[in-house]
Amino acid sequence: MINQSLRSEWKRFVCAHELGHDRLHRGYGYYFIEEQTLFCPGRFEREANRFAVEFLAYPDQVGPGESIRDFYLRNHIPMEIIDKT
């Protein structure tokens, strides 16, 4: 379920982020990772964020001289994610 009070770009991102967890971290739940493994949950979140960015922007790429901020804007990716991938 996605929180309906989120802005549309966030709804899109959350959906892609959760898809990233499904594809990259199948069988691992947050509490399992935190309590039963030596893995850092933050790493899994960054991986899911990167998956979401690449998924939402595919097949687009950063253009010559284009900033990451402009690339994210053009692809409707929340600015708050820039430092979290």
Helices and strands as residue ranges (DSSP letters): H 8-24, H 30-36, H 41-57, H 68-74, G 79-84
